[in-house]
Amino acid sequence: MSAAAQPQPTAKTLPKVLRIGVVQDGKIAQERLIRAGEAVTVGSGPKASFQIPTANLGVMHALFVAGGGSYQLVVPEHVEGKISWKDGIRDLSDLRTRGEMSKRGEHHVLQLNENVRGKLAFGNTTLLFQFVNAPPEPVRALTAADFRPRFFNDDDPLFLGLFGVFNLIAVLFYVAILILPPVEDNALDHVDDAADLIVDRLELPKPVVEIAPEPGADEPVPEKPKEAPKAEDAPPAAQTPASVESVAKKSLVIQALGTNGVGTDEFVDNILGNEQAQSGSLASALDGVSGVEMATQGNAGLKTGGKGGSGDATVGITQANAGKAGTGDGVAVVVKKAKVEGGDGDVQTDEGDPADIGRVVRLKKGAIETCVQQALKKDSGTNGRIAVGWVIQAGKVSGAVVKKNTTGNEELGNCVAKTVRSMRFDESVTATVDEWAWVVSGQ
């Protein structure tokens, strides 16, 4: 829709108000606009809306009474006048005679509408009335107080409330960081408990470490009085050499985690990579495992530096006892890359630029290649011609259907049709695409 055709906002229509003027001796003595819903009184009293002392109306008489969204004219019997009523100018006496004014005690009542105007005679005073459009409300003049800075503006309470909540959350997180204990470093030394758990669950023989006695160990050694170890003599925990038993446990765990069971004489026979082993028990998977080579201080490669530190320890995991790394000897699957050619068709344009249709379709080529790529993952031999027809109304696509599909893949055709439904053209384009074809294949 063009800017000229768009509907323009209409100004808000204010209700009409009553305008009254009092004429005395041929001059306008009083004139006033009555606010909507405000009653109009006349009489000799000081509180009357219009003071007419010679009208025999008493101190105050309600001449115009508001009610039901309009006014009622209430006049005594002796008041005369003329008003515009229905098909012309009518006298009040004529309206009384024809019964168009209702009787309420000593007064006659006439329901008015916004199109009525007229005049009433009160002796030598004439009252004129009509309904006019309400004047616009006066604009309040700006004062210095309007520019005074305030702590709270219109949107400040919401902003400050959210600001306070987020700051409170930040403080709670900071306090939690200070109170909670730090997380211990997940070093390799923590594998000891995991090694015990694996040995117990798999029912493997626990490592037995035999340490050869040192020369002269059989000779009795005179006991010396025990002295309390000094804190400064104790080696730091980080520099204490790993025990032989700990190294053996770690070797066992690493061997169990590193195997994939590619052979019959592996450490674990396909615990993780064989469907049959997954459905069986761990005891049957470990059948035939007679033992585990234990690492000792000699074959673990432990060495001590000059200052008591430990060097690199070789755990001794080989292809024979830890399994081959990789995915095995399976056949590699190669997925072809999607190829989309063509992209033209029979188009009947009612409105708009036909070139816009081809431009949008070409921009969607990547989405169609995605559909073909998904099909090639399932069938690498997917190829053929797919033709789709659709209707464009004010730039939106409707009724996109597959006209031809020689690939034999219905899911691929539906994916291409779904891509066509997502196309968006210029709002000025209205056309019918009988058939738009793409040639798809893998390369």
N, C-alpha and C positions, 0 to 999 in steps of 0.2 A: 504494500500500500504506500503510495507516494505521500510526501509531506503535505501536499495540497489537499489530498483526499482524507487525511486524518481529521477526526472530529476535534474541533477547537473547544477548549473549556469555556463554559458559559458562566457569566457573573451570577452570583447568588442574588435572587430577588427578595427584597425585604417586604414585609407586609405593609399595606397602606395604612396611613394614619388619618385621623379626622382633623380637618382644618376648619376653623370657625372664625368668622369676623362679625363684629357688631357695628352697625351703621346708625348714627344718630345725627339728625339735621343734615343729611346728605354727606357726612364725612365718616370715615372709618375711625371709630373710637377705640376699638380693641380688636386684636387679631392674635391668634395663637394656634399652634399645632399641639394636638392632644396625643399623648403617648398611647400606644395600643393597650386596650384593656382598662383605661382610666375613664371613669364616669365624668359627665359634664352636668354641672348644676347652674341654675340661674335663679335670681331673686334679689331681694334688697339687703340680705345679710352680708356681713363682711367675709364670711367663709365661702360664699358662692363662687363658682368658677368665673361667671360673668355677672356683674351687678347691674340689674335692670329694675330700678325702684318703681317705675310707673306701669308695670306689667300685670299687677294684681296676681302675682305668683307666690306671695308670701315671703318669708325670710329666705327659704332655699327650696327649689324644686328640681328634682332629678330629671333633666330633659333628655339626655342620651345615657342609656344604661347599657353597660357592656355585658355580654353573655353569649356563650356558644360560639366564640370566635368572631362575633360581629356585634353590631349595636342595635338597640331598640329605641325608636322615637316615642316618647311618652309626653302627650300634650293634653292640656285641659280642654274643656268643651269650647271655651270662648276664644281660643287661639286659632288664627287662620294662617294660611300660607299655601305655597305651591312647591311641588317636588317633581323631579323626573322619575316617572314610575312606569315600568314596562314599555308601553307603546307610545308614550308621550308625556306632556306636562299635565299633571293632575292636581286639582284642588283638594285640600284636606277634607273640606265638607263633602266633596264627591266620594272620597274614599270612605268616609264615615257612613254616608247614605247607602253605598253599595256593600257595606259590611266587610270591606277589605282590611279595615282596622278593627282589632279586637278591643272589647270593652273591659277595663280593669278598674272597678269602682267608678269614680268620677272622671277618669282619664281614658283616653284612647291610645292604643299601642300599635305601632307598625314596625315590623321586622325589616331592617335595612340591609343592603348589600353594598359592595365597594363601588358600584356604578351609580349609586343614587346621589343626587345633589338637590339642593333646594333652598328656600327662604321661608322664615317664619316671622309674622308681624306681631309685635307686642306694643300696641299703642303707636307712639311716634318712633319706636325703635324696631329695627329690622335685624334679624339674625340670619346670616348666610352660612351654609355648611356644604362641604364636599369632601370626598376621600382622595388623598394624594399620596404619591410615593414618599416613603420615609426618607429624610435626608441622611446622608452618610454620617457615621459617628465621627466627631472631631478627633484629630490626632493629638495625643497628649504631647506637649512640648517637653523636650529633654532638659533636664536640670543637672546641676553639678553632682547630685547624689547618684545619678545613673552611671557616672564614670568612677565612682569610688570603689577601690579594690575590696573584694569580699573574700573571706576565707572559704566559704562554701558557695559555689556556683550551682547552676541547675543540675549538672551531671557530676559534681564533686562527691556527693555521698556514695554513689555506686563505685566510683573509681577508688576512693579512699578505702572503702570496705574491702574490695578485692585486693588492693595493695596490702592491707593489713593481714588478710588471710594468707597470702603467698609468703609474706615475711615470717608469719608464725610457723608455717610449714618448714621454711628454710632453717629457722632457729631449732625446731625439733630435730631435724636431720643432723644439724651440727652437734647438738647435745648427745644424740645417739652415737655419733662417731666418737665422741670423747668418752662415753661411758662403756660401750661395748668393748670386749677384749679384742685385740688384733688377731687376724686370721694367721694361723701358723703356715710357714712356708711348706709347700708340698714337695719336699725334697725326696730323693731316692731312698733315704733311710726309712721312710714311712712304709716301705714295701714289706717290711718284716711281718706285720700283722696279716697283710694280704697273702703272703707266702704260706703262713700257717693255715689260713682259711682254705686256700686251694689244695693243700696237701690233705687236710681233713676231709674236704668234700669229695675229692677224686680218689680217696683211699689209697694214696701213693705212699710208698715207704718213706718215712721221714729221714732226712739226711743225718747220717752218723759220721761225725768228724773224729778221725783218729789223729792225734798229734804225737809224733815220735818223741820219746823222752830224750832229753838232752844228755850228753855224756856226763857221767858222774852223778846222774840223778838218783841211782840206787844207794849211794853213800849217804849216811845220815848227816844232816846239817844241823848244827847246834841252833837251837831256838834262840832268837833274840827278843828282847822285850819289845812289844809292839808300841809304836809311837803314833800318836794321833797325826794323821796327814795334815800337812799345812795347806792352806787354801792356795798359796802362791805356787806350791809344787805340783798341784793337780793340773794336768794338761787341759787346755780348752776343749770343749765338746766338739768344735768344728775341726780340731786338729787331731782327734783321737783316731788311730787307724781302725778301719772297719774289721770286725771279727770275721774269722773264717766261716763260721756258721751263717752270719748275715750275708756274706758274699754268696754262699751256696744257695741260700733261699732266693736271693735276687736272680741268680742264674736260672733256677727252676721256674720262677715267674716269667722271666723274659723268654725262656724257651717255650712256655705254654702260650704266651701271647704272640710270639713270632711265627708259630707254625701255621700252615694252611693244609697240611695233610696230603701233599702231592705224592705219595708213594706208600708202599705197604710196610716199610720199616721206619716210618717217621715216628717222632715222639708222641704225637697225638694223631689218631687216624681220622681226619676230616671231622673234627668236632664242630667247626663253624661253617664249612663249605660243602657238606654233603647232606642232601635231604634225608637219606636213610639214617645217617648218624644223628641228625637233629631229632628225628622221631624216636630213636632208640635211647638207651640209657648211657650214662657216662662210663659205667663199668664195662659195658660191651665195647665202647669206643676205645677204651684203654686196654683191652684184652691183648696180651702179648707183650706188654711193657714190663720188662723184668726189673728195671731199676733206672736210676737217673745218675748220670756222671756228676759227682760232687766236685765242686771247685775247692781247691785247697790253697793255702798260702803260696805253695810252689807254683801251681798251674794257673792261679788267678792273676798272676802278674803283679802282685802287690809290691810296691817298693817304697822305701821311706827316704825322704829327703834329708838333707843335712841338718835341718832345724826341726825334725820331728813331724813334718807334714807328709801327707801321702800323695803319691803320684797317680798317674792314670792306671786303672786296673782293667786288665783284659779278662772278660768273663768267659770267653772261649766258646761262643755260640757259632756253630758251623752249619753248613748245608745238611750234614748228616744227621744232626740232632735237633735242628730247629725248623726244618722244612724250607722249601723254596719260596722266595718272595715273588709276588706277581699274581696274575689271574689265571695261570695254568696254560694249557696248550689248546684252548678253544679257538674257534674260527672267528676272526675279526669281521664285524659287520660294518659296511660302508654305506652311509646314507647319501643319496644323490642330492644335489642342489636343485631347488625348484627353478624352472624356466617357464616364463609366460610370454607368449608372442601374440601379435594381432591387436585386438582391442578396437574394432570398428564395427559399425552396424547400421541398420536402417532406422533413421530418425525422422519423425514428422513433427516439426516445430509449429506450434500455434502462436506463442508469444515468447519474446526474449531472443537472445543471441545463441544460435546453434553451436558456435565455437565453445561456449561455456560448458556445454555438456561433455564434449571430448576432453576439455581441460580437467574437469572434476574426475572423470573416469580414469584418466591417466594418473592422477594423483593417488588413486586407490589401488594402483598396480601392486604396491608392496603388500597390502592386505590380502590380495588374491594369491600372491606368492606364498604367503603364510599358510593359506588353506592347502595349496599344492604341497608344501613342505610337510605338513602333517600327514597328508595322504601318502607321500613317499616313504615316511617312516614305517608305515604299515605294509606298503607294497611298492618296492623300488621300481617296478615296471609300469607305474601309473603314467598314462599319456592319452591324449585325445583332444576333442574339441567340445567346449561347453558354451552354450548360447543361452542368454537370459533376456527376457522381455519385461519392461516395466513402464509405468506411467508417471509423469512429473506434473504435479499441480502446485503452482505457486512456490516452486523450489523444493517441494517435498516429494519423496518417492512412495508410491503405493502400487500394490499388485505385482511385486517382483516374483516371477516364476521362471523355472528352468524350461526352456523350449527344446533344447537338444543337449545330450550328454553321451558322447561316444567313449568316455573313459570307463564306463561300467561301475563307477564309484558314486553311489547316490549321496553319500555323506559329503563328498567333495562338491557335488553340485549344490547341495543345500548350503554349504559354507559360502560358496560364491554368491548365491542369491541373497544370503544374509548380509554380505558385504555391500551388495547393491542397495539394500534397504537402508543402510547407514549413510549413504551418500546424501549430501545437502548441496543444492544448486542455488543460484540467485533467485530471489523471490519473484522476479519478473519472468522466469522461465516456466512455460507450460507446454509440454510436448508428450509424444508417445514414442517409445523406443520399441519397435516391433521385435527386433532381435539384435543383440550385441554379443559377439562371439570372441572367445579367447582360446588359443591353442596352448595346452599345458603339457609339460613333460619334465623329465629329470635329466640333469647333465653332470 
